[in-house]
Amino acid sequence: MSNEEIIIERLRLKIPNAHIFKLPPKPSAGGWRGAEWHDKLWQGTLKVVERNDQTAVLLVDAHNESSIFAVCPITHQLDEGHSTNGGNGVDRCIDSSRYFVLRIQNAQNGRRMYIGLAFNERNDAFDFNTALEDSRREKMAEKKAAALGRNNNNTPFGSSSVDYKMKEGEKIKVSIGNNNTTTIGSGNSGGGGAAARRRSGKARSSNTGSGGFLKPSSKDTPSRLA
């Protein structure tokens, strides 16, 4: 049996038309501005992929995806204090929702540099943002689940000395629906559970808002059409 590590790759997003620019000197004040980018270096396909526990943005040839132009490793902020993915290797421009700055890395020598990324459509930029944020949230959930599993291994279920069984004659009251009260006790027989739920009628539903990114503004830098 081979001892080679099995690499599982997941494709989160694929955008066929991405534009890469050489960045001018960064302004001393404020952030990057896409309107100042004029030196186009490359055009091709952008992919957001996950390989095991790593996430990366790949820039690949549109006709030969094995030909990689550049790789931007994503460093997710998984601490509880971070509510966003800022500082992950992708920065936004201040004048356009479709322009980003990528921190790419040479796989051979580890050298890093910055390049400009632009999309023709705002929907592509929105999908790009969402893919990165979804990846961060899933990684954070996996981290919490792993920590919970370690805690459960340290204190196995059933090892607690606390007795949660109801004492003889002890009763509790449960209110369900329209003030219907059911008494449950160690000596009760019937009258609760499903019967009380049927009397209460249909369950009330709660409206939950859908989180995520806001749609980008219609006021934007003109599209970079090929």
Biotite code that builds the C-alpha atoms (Angstrom):
import biotite.structure as struc

atoms = struc.array([
    struc.Atom([0.000, 0.000, 0.000], chain_id="A", res_id=1, res_name="MET", atom_name="CA", element="C"),
    struc.Atom([1.345, 3.428, -0.938], chain_id="A", res_id=2, res_name="SER", atom_name="CA", element="C"),
    struc.Atom([2.381, 5.824, 1.812], chain_id="A", res_id=3, res_name="ASN", atom_name="CA", element="C"),
    struc.Atom([1.747, 8.881, -0.384], chain_id="A", res_id=4, res_name="GLU", atom_name="CA", element="C"),
    struc.Atom([-0.553, 11.499, 1.123], chain_id="A", res_id=5, res_name="GLU", atom_name="CA", element="C"),
    struc.Atom([-3.986, 11.713, -0.489], chain_id="A", res_id=6, res_name="ILE", atom_name="CA", element="C"),
    struc.Atom([-4.833, 15.290, -1.497], chain_id="A", res_id=7, res_name="ILE", atom_name="CA", element="C"),
    struc.Atom([-8.513, 16.153, -1.750], chain_id="A", res_id=8, res_name="ILE", atom_name="CA", element="C"),
    struc.Atom([-9.231, 19.269, -3.819], chain_id="A", res_id=9, res_name="GLU", atom_name="CA", element="C"),
    struc.Atom([-12.525, 21.126, -3.696], chain_id="A", res_id=10, res_name="ARG", atom_name="CA", element="C"),
    struc.Atom([-13.433, 23.761, -6.264], chain_id="A", res_id=11, res_name="LEU", atom_name="CA", element="C"),
    struc.Atom([-15.423, 26.551, -4.609], chain_id="A", res_id=12, res_name="ARG", atom_name="CA", element="C"),
    struc.Atom([-15.562, 29.018, -7.472], chain_id="A", res_id=13, res_name="LEU", atom_name="CA", element="C"),
    struc.Atom([-14.508, 29.369, -11.097], chain_id="A", res_id=14, res_name="LYS", atom_name="CA", element="C"),
    struc.Atom([-14.651, 32.675, -12.984], chain_id="A", res_id=15, res_name="ILE", atom_name="CA", element="C"),
    struc.Atom([-13.552, 32.419, -16.632], chain_id="A", res_id=16, res_name="PRO", atom_name="CA", element="C"),
    struc.Atom([-12.648, 36.066, -17.213], chain_id="A", res_id=17, res_name="ASN", atom_name="CA", element="C"),
    struc.Atom([-10.249, 37.695, -14.748], chain_id="A", res_id=18, res_name="ALA", atom_name="CA", element="C"),
    struc.Atom([-7.747, 40.480, -15.456], chain_id="A", res_id=19, res_name="HIS", atom_name="CA", element="C"),
    struc.Atom([-4.365, 40.955, -13.767], chain_id="A", res_id=20, res_name="ILE", atom_name="CA", element="C"),
    struc.Atom([-2.536, 44.286, -13.587], chain_id="A", res_id=21, res_name="PHE", atom_name="CA", element="C"),
    struc.Atom([0.855, 45.484, -12.477], chain_id="A", res_id=22, res_name="LYS", atom_name="CA", element="C"),
    struc.Atom([0.390, 47.774, -9.512], chain_id="A", res_id=23, res_name="LEU", atom_name="CA", element="C"),
    struc.Atom([1.664, 51.339, -9.477], chain_id="A", res_id=24, res_name="PRO", atom_name="CA", element="C"),
    struc.Atom([3.313, 52.619, -6.283], chain_id="A", res_id=25, res_name="PRO", atom_name="CA", element="C"),
    struc.Atom([0.837, 52.483, -3.418], chain_id="A", res_id=26, res_name="LYS", atom_name="CA", element="C"),
    struc.Atom([-0.446, 55.873, -2.299], chain_id="A", res_id=27, res_name="PRO", atom_name="CA", element="C"),
    struc.Atom([0.926, 57.066, 1.010], chain_id="A", res_id=28, res_name="SER", atom_name="CA", element="C"),
    struc.Atom([-2.603, 57.739, 2.269], chain_id="A", res_id=29, res_name="ALA", atom_name="CA", element="C"),
    struc.Atom([-5.713, 55.656, 1.740], chain_id="A", res_id=30, res_name="GLY", atom_name="CA", element="C"),
    struc.Atom([-5.844, 52.354, -0.136], chain_id="A", res_id=31, res_name="GLY", atom_name="CA", element="C"),
    struc.Atom([-5.460, 50.991, -3.635], chain_id="A", res_id=32, res_name="TRP", atom_name="CA", element="C"),
    struc.Atom([-7.440, 52.552, -6.495], chain_id="A", res_id=33, res_name="ARG", atom_name="CA", element="C"),
    struc.Atom([-8.319, 50.428, -9.510], chain_id="A", res_id=34, res_name="GLY", atom_name="CA", element="C"),
    struc.Atom([-8.757, 53.479, -11.717], chain_id="A", res_id=35, res_name="ALA", atom_name="CA", element="C"),
    struc.Atom([-4.989, 54.007, -11.558], chain_id="A", res_id=36, res_name="GLU", atom_name="CA", element="C"),
    struc.Atom([-4.152, 50.586, -13.016], chain_id="A", res_id=37, res_name="TRP", atom_name="CA", element="C"),
    struc.Atom([-3.166, 50.745, -16.685], chain_id="A", res_id=38, res_name="HIS", atom_name="CA", element="C"),
    struc.Atom([-0.448, 48.096, -17.141], chain_id="A", res_id=39, res_name="ASP", atom_name="CA", element="C"),
    struc.Atom([-2.305, 44.841, -17.866], chain_id="A", res_id=40, res_name="LYS", atom_name="CA", element="C"),
    struc.Atom([-0.213, 41.690, -17.422], chain_id="A", res_id=41, res_name="LEU", atom_name="CA", element="C"),
    struc.Atom([-2.535, 38.738, -17.970], chain_id="A", res_id=42, res_name="TRP", atom_name="CA", element="C"),
    struc.Atom([-6.076, 37.534, -18.598], chain_id="A", res_id=43, res_name="GLN", atom_name="CA", element="C"),
    struc.Atom([-7.481, 34.102, -17.801], chain_id="A", res_id=44, res_name="GLY", atom_name="CA", element="C"),
    struc.Atom([-9.492, 31.981, -15.368], chain_id="A", res_id=45, res_name="THR", atom_name="CA", element="C"),
    struc.Atom([-9.687, 32.466, -11.613], chain_id="A", res_id=46, res_name="LEU", atom_name="CA", element="C"),
    struc.Atom([-10.396, 29.545, -9.277], chain_id="A", res_id=47, res_name="LYS", atom_name="CA", element="C"),
    struc.Atom([-10.930, 29.393, -5.525], chain_id="A", res_id=48, res_name="VAL", atom_name="CA", element="C"),
    struc.Atom([-9.890, 25.923, -4.372], chain_id="A", res_id=49, res_name="VAL", atom_name="CA", element="C"),
    struc.Atom([-9.391, 24.053, -1.114], chain_id="A", res_id=50, res_name="GLU", atom_name="CA", element="C"),
    struc.Atom([-6.759, 21.352, -0.796], chain_id="A", res_id=51, res_name="ARG", atom_name="CA", element="C"),
    struc.Atom([-7.168, 19.526, 2.500], chain_id="A", res_id=52, res_name="ASN", atom_name="CA", element="C"),
    struc.Atom([-6.995, 22.323, 5.093], chain_id="A", res_id=53, res_name="ASP", atom_name="CA", element="C"),
    struc.Atom([-5.529, 24.950, 2.731], chain_id="A", res_id=54, res_name="GLN", atom_name="CA", element="C"),
    struc.Atom([-7.409, 27.544, 0.660], chain_id="A", res_id=55, res_name="THR", atom_name="CA", element="C"),
    struc.Atom([-5.942, 29.344, -2.352], chain_id="A", res_id=56, res_name="ALA", atom_name="CA", element="C"),
    struc.Atom([-6.834, 31.561, -5.286], chain_id="A", res_id=57, res_name="VAL", atom_name="CA", element="C"),
    struc.Atom([-5.409, 30.116, -8.513], chain_id="A", res_id=58, res_name="LEU", atom_name="CA", element="C"),
    struc.Atom([-4.939, 32.047, -11.745], chain_id="A", res_id=59, res_name="LEU", atom_name="CA", element="C"),
    struc.Atom([-4.837, 29.530, -14.595], chain_id="A", res_id=60, res_name="VAL", atom_name="CA", element="C"),
    struc.Atom([-4.749, 29.589, -18.374], chain_id="A", res_id=61, res_name="ASP", atom_name="CA", element="C"),
    struc.Atom([-8.251, 29.653, -19.854], chain_id="A", res_id=62, res_name="ALA", atom_name="CA", element="C"),
    struc.Atom([-7.417, 26.870, -22.341], chain_id="A", res_id=63, res_name="HIS", atom_name="CA", element="C"),
    struc.Atom([-5.031, 24.804, -20.201], chain_id="A", res_id=64, res_name="ASN", atom_name="CA", element="C"),
    struc.Atom([-5.859, 24.849, -16.484], chain_id="A", res_id=65, res_name="GLU", atom_name="CA", element="C"),
    struc.Atom([-2.714, 22.908, -15.625], chain_id="A", res_id=66, res_name="SER", atom_name="CA", element="C"),
    struc.Atom([-0.769, 26.039, -16.617], chain_id="A", res_id=67, res_name="SER", atom_name="CA", element="C"),
    struc.Atom([-0.794, 28.207, -13.485], chain_id="A", res_id=68, res_name="ILE", atom_name="CA", element="C"),
    struc.Atom([0.042, 31.897, -13.773], chain_id="A", res_id=69, res_name="PHE", atom_name="CA", element="C"),
    struc.Atom([0.022, 32.689, -10.043], chain_id="A", res_id=70, res_name="ALA", atom_name="CA", element="C"),
    struc.Atom([-1.147, 31.381, -6.651], chain_id="A", res_id=71, res_name="VAL", atom_name="CA", element="C"),
    struc.Atom([-2.526, 33.465, -3.798], chain_id="A", res_id=72, res_name="CYS", atom_name="CA", element="C"),
    struc.Atom([-2.579, 31.446, -0.531], chain_id="A", res_id=73, res_name="PRO", atom_name="CA", element="C"),
    struc.Atom([-5.481, 32.465, 1.724], chain_id="A", res_id=74, res_name="ILE", atom_name="CA", element="C"),
    struc.Atom([-4.770, 32.873, 5.433], chain_id="A", res_id=75, res_name="THR", atom_name="CA", element="C"),
    struc.Atom([-8.177, 32.744, 7.108], chain_id="A", res_id=76, res_name="HIS", atom_name="CA", element="C"),
    struc.Atom([-8.729, 34.707, 10.324], chain_id="A", res_id=77, res_name="GLN", atom_name="CA", element="C"),
    struc.Atom([-10.218, 31.999, 12.560], chain_id="A", res_id=78, res_name="LEU", atom_name="CA", element="C"),
    struc.Atom([-9.985, 33.728, 15.930], chain_id="A", res_id=79, res_name="ASP", atom_name="CA", element="C"),
    struc.Atom([-13.228, 34.613, 17.685], chain_id="A", res_id=80, res_name="GLU", atom_name="CA", element="C"),
    struc.Atom([-12.314, 38.296, 17.644], chain_id="A", res_id=81, res_name="GLY", atom_name="CA", element="C"),
    struc.Atom([-12.301, 38.463, 13.822], chain_id="A", res_id=82, res_name="HIS", atom_name="CA", element="C"),
    struc.Atom([-15.739, 38.918, 12.257], chain_id="A", res_id=83, res_name="SER", atom_name="CA", element="C"),
    struc.Atom([-14.339, 39.389, 8.738], chain_id="A", res_id=84, res_name="THR", atom_name="CA", element="C"),
    struc.Atom([-11.613, 37.909, 6.567], chain_id="A", res_id=85, res_name="ASN", atom_name="CA", element="C"),
    struc.Atom([-9.430, 41.030, 6.430], chain_id="A", res_id=86, res_name="GLY", atom_name="CA", element="C"),
    struc.Atom([-5.710, 40.425, 6.035], chain_id="A", res_id=87, res_name="GLY", atom_name="CA", element="C"),
    struc.Atom([-6.213, 37.029, 4.439], chain_id="A", res_id=88, res_name="ASN", atom_name="CA", element="C"),
    struc.Atom([-4.126, 37.786, 1.340], chain_id="A", res_id=89, res_name="GLY", atom_name="CA", element="C"),
    struc.Atom([-6.854, 39.631, -0.590], chain_id="A", res_id=90, res_name="VAL", atom_name="CA", element="C"),
    struc.Atom([-7.475, 43.376, -0.197], chain_id="A", res_id=91, res_name="ASP", atom_name="CA", element="C"),
    struc.Atom([-10.261, 45.436, -1.730], chain_id="A", res_id=92, res_name="ARG", atom_name="CA", element="C"),
    struc.Atom([-9.820, 48.672, -3.635], chain_id="A", res_id=93, res_name="CYS", atom_name="CA", element="C"),
    struc.Atom([-11.448, 51.762, -2.217], chain_id="A", res_id=94, res_name="ILE", atom_name="CA", element="C"),
    struc.Atom([-12.921, 53.022, -5.492], chain_id="A", res_id=95, res_name="ASP", atom_name="CA", element="C"),
    struc.Atom([-14.498, 49.876, -6.945], chain_id="A", res_id=96, res_name="SER", atom_name="CA", element="C"),
    struc.Atom([-16.212, 46.712, -5.738], chain_id="A", res_id=97, res_name="SER", atom_name="CA", element="C"),
    struc.Atom([-14.736, 44.773, -8.698], chain_id="A", res_id=98, res_name="ARG", atom_name="CA", element="C"),
    struc.Atom([-11.052, 45.483, -8.021], chain_id="A", res_id=99, res_name="TYR", atom_name="CA", element="C"),
    struc.Atom([-8.825, 43.619, -5.577], chain_id="A", res_id=100, res_name="PHE", atom_name="CA", element="C"),
    struc.Atom([-5.157, 43.259, -4.675], chain_id="A", res_id=101, res_name="VAL", atom_name="CA", element="C"),
    struc.Atom([-3.769, 39.722, -4.393], chain_id="A", res_id=102, res_name="LEU", atom_name="CA", element="C"),
    struc.Atom([-0.693, 38.725, -2.403], chain_id="A", res_id=103, res_name="ARG", atom_name="CA", element="C"),
    struc.Atom([0.816, 35.982, -4.549], chain_id="A", res_id=104, res_name="ILE", atom_name="CA", element="C"),
    struc.Atom([3.618, 33.665, -3.477], chain_id="A", res_id=105, res_name="GLN", atom_name="CA", element="C"),
    struc.Atom([6.334, 31.810, -5.354], chain_id="A", res_id=106, res_name="ASN", atom_name="CA", element="C"),
    struc.Atom([6.119, 28.136, -4.431], chain_id="A", res_id=107, res_name="ALA", atom_name="CA", element="C"),
    struc.Atom([9.860, 27.619, -5.001], chain_id="A", res_id=108, res_name="GLN", atom_name="CA", element="C"),
    struc.Atom([11.424, 30.378, -2.921], chain_id="A", res_id=109, res_name="ASN", atom_name="CA", element="C"),
    struc.Atom([8.462, 31.692, -0.922], chain_id="A", res_id=110, res_name="GLY", atom_name="CA", element="C"),
    struc.Atom([8.891, 35.214, -2.312], chain_id="A", res_id=111, res_name="ARG", atom_name="CA", element="C"),
    struc.Atom([5.757, 37.354, -2.191], chain_id="A", res_id=112, res_name="ARG", atom_name="CA", element="C"),
    struc.Atom([4.523, 40.200, -4.379], chain_id="A", res_id=113, res_name="MET", atom_name="CA", element="C"),
    struc.Atom([1.276, 42.052, -5.019], chain_id="A", res_id=114, res_name="TYR", atom_name="CA", element="C"),
    struc.Atom([-0.782, 42.210, -8.201], chain_id="A", res_id=115, res_name="ILE", atom_name="CA", element="C"),
    struc.Atom([-4.086, 43.821, -9.158], chain_id="A", res_id=116, res_name="GLY", atom_name="CA", element="C"),
    struc.Atom([-7.186, 41.741, -9.936], chain_id="A", res_id=117, res_name="LEU", atom_name="CA", element="C"),
    struc.Atom([-10.243, 43.052, -11.812], chain_id="A", res_id=118, res_name="ALA", atom_name="CA", element="C"),
    struc.Atom([-13.535, 41.515, -12.915], chain_id="A", res_id=119, res_name="PHE", atom_name="CA", element="C"),
    struc.Atom([-15.794, 42.692, -15.725], chain_id="A", res_id=120, res_name="ASN", atom_name="CA", element="C"),
    struc.Atom([-18.980, 42.090, -13.745], chain_id="A", res_id=121, res_name="GLU", atom_name="CA", element="C"),
    struc.Atom([-19.930, 43.071, -10.201], chain_id="A", res_id=122, res_name="ARG", atom_name="CA", element="C"),
    struc.Atom([-21.655, 39.697, -9.789], chain_id="A", res_id=123, res_name="ASN", atom_name="CA", element="C"),
    struc.Atom([-18.288, 37.984, -10.306], chain_id="A", res_id=124, res_name="ASP", atom_name="CA", element="C"),
    struc.Atom([-16.745, 40.137, -7.585], chain_id="A", res_id=125, res_name="ALA", atom_name="CA", element="C"),
    struc.Atom([-19.680, 39.370, -5.284], chain_id="A", res_id=126, res_name="PHE", atom_name="CA", element="C"),
    struc.Atom([-19.270, 35.614, -5.861], chain_id="A", res_id=127, res_name="ASP", atom_name="CA", element="C"),
    struc.Atom([-15.525, 35.913, -5.221], chain_id="A", res_id=128, res_name="PHE", atom_name="CA", element="C"),
    struc.Atom([-16.110, 37.640, -1.875], chain_id="A", res_id=129, res_name="ASN", atom_name="CA", element="C"),
    struc.Atom([-18.759, 35.111, -0.892], chain_id="A", res_id=130, res_name="THR", atom_name="CA", element="C"),
    struc.Atom([-16.585, 32.103, -1.745], chain_id="A", res_id=131, res_name="ALA", atom_name="CA", element="C"),
    struc.Atom([-13.771, 33.360, 0.488], chain_id="A", res_id=132, res_name="LEU", atom_name="CA", element="C"),
    struc.Atom([-16.140, 34.161, 3.366], chain_id="A", res_id=133, res_name="GLU", atom_name="CA", element="C"),
    struc.Atom([-17.914, 30.779, 3.102], chain_id="A", res_id=134, res_name="ASP", atom_name="CA", element="C"),
    struc.Atom([-14.544, 29.051, 3.214], chain_id="A", res_id=135, res_name="SER", atom_name="CA", element="C"),
    struc.Atom([-13.577, 31.010, 6.345], chain_id="A", res_id=136, res_name="ARG", atom_name="CA", element="C"),
    struc.Atom([-16.830, 30.180, 8.125], chain_id="A", res_id=137, res_name="ARG", atom_name="CA", element="C"),
    struc.Atom([-16.522, 26.477, 7.365], chain_id="A", res_id=138, res_name="GLU", atom_name="CA", element="C"),
    struc.Atom([-12.909, 26.419, 8.573], chain_id="A", res_id=139, res_name="LYS", atom_name="CA", element="C"),
    struc.Atom([-13.980, 28.145, 11.776], chain_id="A", res_id=140, res_name="MET", atom_name="CA", element="C"),
    struc.Atom([-16.781, 25.607, 12.295], chain_id="A", res_id=141, res_name="ALA", atom_name="CA", element="C"),
    struc.Atom([-14.320, 22.751, 11.743], chain_id="A", res_id=142, res_name="GLU", atom_name="CA", element="C"),
    struc.Atom([-11.944, 24.292, 14.288], chain_id="A", res_id=143, res_name="LYS", atom_name="CA", element="C"),
    struc.Atom([-14.727, 24.549, 16.880], chain_id="A", res_id=144, res_name="LYS", atom_name="CA", element="C"),
    struc.Atom([-15.856, 20.983, 16.202], chain_id="A", res_id=145, res_name="ALA", atom_name="CA", element="C"),
    struc.Atom([-12.300, 19.697, 16.609], chain_id="A", res_id=146, res_name="ALA", atom_name="CA", element="C"),
    struc.Atom([-11.924, 21.556, 19.919], chain_id="A", res_id=147, res_name="ALA", atom_name="CA", element="C"),
    struc.Atom([-15.257, 20.176, 21.126], chain_id="A", res_id=148, res_name="LEU", atom_name="CA", element="C"),
    struc.Atom([-14.165, 16.671, 20.172], chain_id="A", res_id=149, res_name="GLY", atom_name="CA", element="C"),
    struc.Atom([-10.967, 17.036, 22.198], chain_id="A", res_id=150, res_name="ARG", atom_name="CA", element="C"),
    struc.Atom([-12.966, 18.210, 25.209], chain_id="A", res_id=151, res_name="ASN", atom_name="CA", element="C"),
    struc.Atom([-15.350, 15.283, 24.870], chain_id="A", res_id=152, res_name="ASN", atom_name="CA", element="C"),
    struc.Atom([-12.410, 12.889, 24.764], chain_id="A", res_id=153, res_name="ASN", atom_name="CA", element="C"),
    struc.Atom([-11.093, 14.370, 27.986], chain_id="A", res_id=154, res_name="ASN", atom_name="CA", element="C"),
    struc.Atom([-14.481, 14.059, 29.705], chain_id="A", res_id=155, res_name="THR", atom_name="CA", element="C"),
    struc.Atom([-16.287, 11.066, 28.177], chain_id="A", res_id=156, res_name="PRO", atom_name="CA", element="C"),
    struc.Atom([-20.050, 11.045, 28.134], chain_id="A", res_id=157, res_name="PHE", atom_name="CA", element="C"),
    struc.Atom([-21.472, 9.225, 31.122], chain_id="A", res_id=158, res_name="GLY", atom_name="CA", element="C"),
    struc.Atom([-18.470, 9.830, 33.358], chain_id="A", res_id=159, res_name="SER", atom_name="CA", element="C"),
    struc.Atom([-20.156, 12.669, 35.262], chain_id="A", res_id=160, res_name="SER", atom_name="CA", element="C"),
    struc.Atom([-21.110, 11.935, 38.860], chain_id="A", res_id=161, res_name="SER", atom_name="CA", element="C"),
    struc.Atom([-24.208, 14.176, 38.626], chain_id="A", res_id=162, res_name="VAL", atom_name="CA", element="C"),
    struc.Atom([-27.525, 12.249, 38.755], chain_id="A", res_id=163, res_name="ASP", atom_name="CA", element="C"),
    struc.Atom([-29.984, 13.781, 36.270], chain_id="A", res_id=164, res_name="TYR", atom_name="CA", element="C"),
    struc.Atom([-32.818, 11.295, 36.933], chain_id="A", res_id=165, res_name="LYS", atom_name="CA", element="C"),
    struc.Atom([-36.099, 12.605, 38.337], chain_id="A", res_id=166, res_name="MET", atom_name="CA", element="C"),
    struc.Atom([-36.755, 11.789, 41.955], chain_id="A", res_id=167, res_name="LYS", atom_name="CA", element="C"),
    struc.Atom([-39.837, 9.783, 42.954], chain_id="A", res_id=168, res_name="GLU", atom_name="CA", element="C"),
    struc.Atom([-42.866, 12.127, 43.004], chain_id="A", res_id=169, res_name="GLY", atom_name="CA", element="C"),
    struc.Atom([-40.942, 15.044, 41.445], chain_id="A", res_id=170, res_name="GLU", atom_name="CA", element="C"),
    struc.Atom([-42.838, 17.022, 38.780], chain_id="A", res_id=171, res_name="LYS", atom_name="CA", element="C"),
    struc.Atom([-42.016, 19.713, 36.207], chain_id="A", res_id=172, res_name="ILE", atom_name="CA", element="C"),
    struc.Atom([-44.377, 22.010, 34.299], chain_id="A", res_id=173, res_name="LYS", atom_name="CA", element="C"),
    struc.Atom([-43.942, 22.686, 30.560], chain_id="A", res_id=174, res_name="VAL", atom_name="CA", element="C"),
    struc.Atom([-45.857, 25.465, 28.740], chain_id="A", res_id=175, res_name="SER", atom_name="CA", element="C"),
    struc.Atom([-46.525, 24.771, 25.045], chain_id="A", res_id=176, res_name="ILE", atom_name="CA", element="C"),
    struc.Atom([-48.309, 26.961, 22.489], chain_id="A", res_id=177, res_name="GLY", atom_name="CA", element="C"),
    struc.Atom([-51.272, 29.024, 23.716], chain_id="A", res_id=178, res_name="ASN", atom_name="CA", element="C"),
    struc.Atom([-50.557, 28.794, 27.436], chain_id="A", res_id=179, res_name="ASN", atom_name="CA", element="C"),
    struc.Atom([-51.310, 25.057, 27.519], chain_id="A", res_id=180, res_name="ASN", atom_name="CA", element="C"),
    struc.Atom([-49.522, 23.649, 30.523], chain_id="A", res_id=181, res_name="THR", atom_name="CA", element="C"),
    struc.Atom([-48.509, 20.014, 30.791], chain_id="A", res_id=182, res_name="THR", atom_name="CA", element="C"),
    struc.Atom([-47.307, 18.438, 33.988], chain_id="A", res_id=183, res_name="THR", atom_name="CA", element="C"),
    struc.Atom([-44.685, 15.742, 33.630], chain_id="A", res_id=184, res_name="ILE", atom_name="CA", element="C"),
    struc.Atom([-43.535, 13.658, 36.531], chain_id="A", res_id=185, res_name="GLY", atom_name="CA", element="C"),
    struc.Atom([-41.899, 10.423, 37.378], chain_id="A", res_id=186, res_name="SER", atom_name="CA", element="C"),
    struc.Atom([-45.346, 8.952, 38.103], chain_id="A", res_id=187, res_name="GLY", atom_name="CA", element="C"),
    struc.Atom([-47.254, 10.545, 35.159], chain_id="A", res_id=188, res_name="ASN", atom_name="CA", element="C"),
    struc.Atom([-48.942, 8.408, 32.508], chain_id="A", res_id=189, res_name="SER", atom_name="CA", element="C"),
    struc.Atom([-50.066, 10.180, 29.311], chain_id="A", res_id=190, res_name="GLY", atom_name="CA", element="C"),
    struc.Atom([-51.484, 13.694, 28.953], chain_id="A", res_id=191, res_name="GLY", atom_name="CA", element="C"),
    struc.Atom([-48.237, 15.284, 27.738], chain_id="A", res_id=192, res_name="GLY", atom_name="CA", element="C"),
    struc.Atom([-45.810, 15.130, 24.841], chain_id="A", res_id=193, res_name="GLY", atom_name="CA", element="C"),
    struc.Atom([-47.496, 14.623, 21.463], chain_id="A", res_id=194, res_name="ALA", atom_name="CA", element="C"),
    struc.Atom([-51.007, 15.192, 22.841], chain_id="A", res_id=195, res_name="ALA", atom_name="CA", element="C"),
    struc.Atom([-50.060, 18.625, 24.170], chain_id="A", res_id=196, res_name="ALA", atom_name="CA", element="C"),
    struc.Atom([-48.419, 19.512, 20.882], chain_id="A", res_id=197, res_name="ARG", atom_name="CA", element="C"),
    struc.Atom([-51.559, 18.579, 18.953], chain_id="A", res_id=198, res_name="ARG", atom_name="CA", element="C"),
    struc.Atom([-53.674, 20.801, 21.217], chain_id="A", res_id=199, res_name="ARG", atom_name="CA", element="C"),
    struc.Atom([-51.345, 23.742, 20.685], chain_id="A", res_id=200, res_name="SER", atom_name="CA", element="C"),
    struc.Atom([-52.011, 23.780, 16.913], chain_id="A", res_id=201, res_name="GLY", atom_name="CA", element="C"),
    struc.Atom([-49.448, 24.742, 14.310], chain_id="A", res_id=202, res_name="LYS", atom_name="CA", element="C"),
    struc.Atom([-46.019, 25.742, 15.533], chain_id="A", res_id=203, res_name="ALA", atom_name="CA", element="C"),
    struc.Atom([-45.082, 29.355, 15.160], chain_id="A", res_id=204, res_name="ARG", atom_name="CA", element="C"),
    struc.Atom([-42.374, 30.148, 12.661], chain_id="A", res_id=205, res_name="SER", atom_name="CA", element="C"),
    struc.Atom([-39.719, 32.784, 13.109], chain_id="A", res_id=206, res_name="SER", atom_name="CA", element="C"),
    struc.Atom([-38.288, 34.922, 10.362], chain_id="A", res_id=207, res_name="ASN", atom_name="CA", element="C"),
    struc.Atom([-34.537, 34.819, 10.100], chain_id="A", res_id=208, res_name="THR", atom_name="CA", element="C"),
    struc.Atom([-32.586, 37.275, 8.067], chain_id="A", res_id=209, res_name="GLY", atom_name="CA", element="C"),
    struc.Atom([-30.066, 35.990, 5.571], chain_id="A", res_id=210, res_name="SER", atom_name="CA", element="C"),
    struc.Atom([-26.553, 37.158, 6.345], chain_id="A", res_id=211, res_name="GLY", atom_name="CA", element="C"),
    struc.Atom([-23.797, 37.747, 3.844], chain_id="A", res_id=212, res_name="GLY", atom_name="CA", element="C"),
    struc.Atom([-22.479, 40.518, 1.643], chain_id="A", res_id=213, res_name="PHE", atom_name="CA", element="C"),
    struc.Atom([-24.477, 43.497, 0.461], chain_id="A", res_id=214, res_name="LEU", atom_name="CA", element="C"),
    struc.Atom([-24.891, 43.952, -3.257], chain_id="A", res_id=215, res_name="LYS", atom_name="CA", element="C"),
    struc.Atom([-22.183, 46.276, -4.585], chain_id="A", res_id=216, res_name="PRO", atom_name="CA", element="C"),
    struc.Atom([-23.071, 49.838, -5.493], chain_id="A", res_id=217, res_name="SER", atom_name="CA", element="C"),
    struc.Atom([-24.013, 50.704, -9.068], chain_id="A", res_id=218, res_name="SER", atom_name="CA", element="C"),
    struc.Atom([-21.458, 53.537, -8.914], chain_id="A", res_id=219, res_name="LYS", atom_name="CA", element="C"),
    struc.Atom([-18.313, 51.752, -9.947], chain_id="A", res_id=220, res_name="ASP", atom_name="CA", element="C"),
    struc.Atom([-15.148, 51.987, -11.977], chain_id="A", res_id=221, res_name="THR", atom_name="CA", element="C"),
    struc.Atom([-15.890, 51.288, -15.704], chain_id="A", res_id=222, res_name="PRO", atom_name="CA", element="C"),
    struc.Atom([-15.635, 47.653, -16.762], chain_id="A", res_id=223, res_name="SER", atom_name="CA", element="C"),
    struc.Atom([-12.379, 46.219, -18.079], chain_id="A", res_id=224, res_name="ARG", atom_name="CA", element="C"),
    struc.Atom([-13.619, 44.609, -21.286], chain_id="A", res_id=225, res_name="LEU", atom_name="CA", element="C"),
    struc.Atom([-11.227, 42.402, -23.191], chain_id="A", res_id=226, res_name="ALA", atom_name="CA", element="C"),
])
